[in-house]
Amino acid sequence: MNSLTEQAPILVFPFGNPSRGDDALGPTIYQLLGDKLRMKGPPSVDLLTDFQLQIEHSIDLENRDAIVFVDASVSCRAPYEFHAITPQADNSYTSHAMSPASVLAVYRQVNKCAPPPAWLLTIRGYDFSLGRSISTKAEHNLQQAHDFLRRLLSTDNADWHQYENAGPECQ
């Protein structure tokens, strides 16, 4: 991750609870990417992770060229799905956890301008039980999603729309 004075143009923001089985897919991809980015030298990508998204995370989107949120999902197709997201106000801002689209809506409301282009990479999970480790099937999906994300980050973010899934989006 960059220092506060050196903000990278791309933000990858995996989130999830490492104590809830496959919900740890987000934090695990954060660790995998962090190891690769540290070996690479001065990054053009910042990494940020948390258990869940909050209103304050809208500040982390400022001065970015693109954002990739990463989350586990029980309802997306295996191994993963990738699609653009837009600001969508919902009631999640009143709870402890927000959706990525809701964070974008807060950004738009606070900054009075459109947020940076954003995408959601959802990784298929199966077991979100408290105290469980990542399931074997989800580990396989994680590896494929990690490989995809590394390839994606090596391309110009202006071209990322071509990598979106043609299938249904995660609910």
ZIRA-V228643 format. One record per residue. N is the residue number from 1. D_FIRST is the distance of its C-alpha to the first C-alpha in Angstrom with 2 decimals. Layout:
<<N | D_FIRST> <N | D_FIRST>>
This chain:
<<1 | 0.00> <2 | 3.78> <3 | 6.69> <4 | 9.20> <5 | 11.30> <6 | 9.27> <7 | 8.73> <8 | 8.53> <9 | 11.83> <10 | 11.02> <11 | 9.67> <12 | 10.26> <13 | 11.49> <14 | 13.38> <15 | 15.68> <16 | 18.63> <17 | 20.39> <18 | 19.97> <19 | 23.53> <20 | 25.23> <21 | 25.73> <22 | 24.40> <23 | 22.42> <24 | 19.87> <25 | 19.18> <26 | 16.22> <27 | 14.46> <28 | 15.57> <29 | 14.19> <30 | 10.73> <31 | 11.36> <32 | 12.94> <33 | 10.39> <34 | 7.61> <35 | 10.43> <36 | 11.32> <37 | 8.22> <38 | 7.98> <39 | 11.70> <40 | 11.69> <41 | 10.64> <42 | 9.16> <43 | 7.42> <44 | 9.38> <45 | 7.50> <46 | 5.00> <47 | 5.65> <48 | 7.83> <49 | 10.91> <50 | 14.19> <51 | 17.79> <52 | 19.03> <53 | 18.54> <54 | 19.88> <55 | 21.22> <56 | 18.54> <57 | 15.88> <58 | 17.75> <59 | 16.22> <60 | 12.69> <61 | 14.47> <62 | 15.72> <63 | 15.49> <64 | 14.10> <65 | 16.10> <66 | 15.67> <67 | 14.48> <68 | 14.88> <69 | 15.72> <70 | 16.46> <71 | 19.24> <72 | 22.13> <73 | 25.59> <74 | 29.10> <75 | 30.64> <76 | 28.89> <77 | 30.28> <78 | 29.08> <79 | 26.85> <80 | 24.67> <81 | 25.07> <82 | 23.04> <83 | 24.28> <84 | 23.66> <85 | 23.87> <86 | 25.30> <87 | 25.62> <88 | 28.05> <89 | 29.23> <90 | 30.33> <91 | 31.19> <92 | 27.94> <93 | 26.83> <94 | 29.62> <95 | 28.37> <96 | 25.58> <97 | 23.71> <98 | 23.27> <99 | 23.18> <100 | 20.57> <101 | 23.55> <102 | 24.38> <103 | 20.98> <104 | 21.62> <105 | 25.10> <106 | 23.96> <107 | 21.77> <108 | 24.93> <109 | 27.16> <110 | 25.21> <111 | 24.30> <112 | 27.62> <113 | 26.10> <114 | 24.79> <115 | 21.21> <116 | 19.14> <117 | 20.28> <118 | 19.03> <119 | 19.67> <120 | 20.03> <121 | 19.74> <122 | 22.01> <123 | 22.60> <124 | 26.12> <125 | 26.55> <126 | 29.91> <127 | 29.94> <128 | 28.09> <129 | 30.20> <130 | 29.03> <131 | 28.51> <132 | 28.41> <133 | 25.97> <134 | 24.88> <135 | 28.12> <136 | 29.00> <137 | 29.37> <138 | 25.98> <139 | 24.39> <140 | 26.06> <141 | 24.74> <142 | 21.17> <143 | 21.46> <144 | 22.91> <145 | 20.31> <146 | 17.48> <147 | 19.48> <148 | 20.08> <149 | 16.50> <150 | 15.59> <151 | 18.72> <152 | 18.03> <153 | 14.68> <154 | 16.71> <155 | 19.17> <156 | 19.59> <157 | 18.76> <158 | 22.28> <159 | 23.66> <160 | 21.94> <161 | 25.11> <162 | 26.96> <163 | 24.93> <164 | 25.92> <165 | 28.27> <166 | 31.89> <167 | 32.71> <168 | 32.64> <169 | 29.53> <170 | 28.52> <171 | 30.31>>
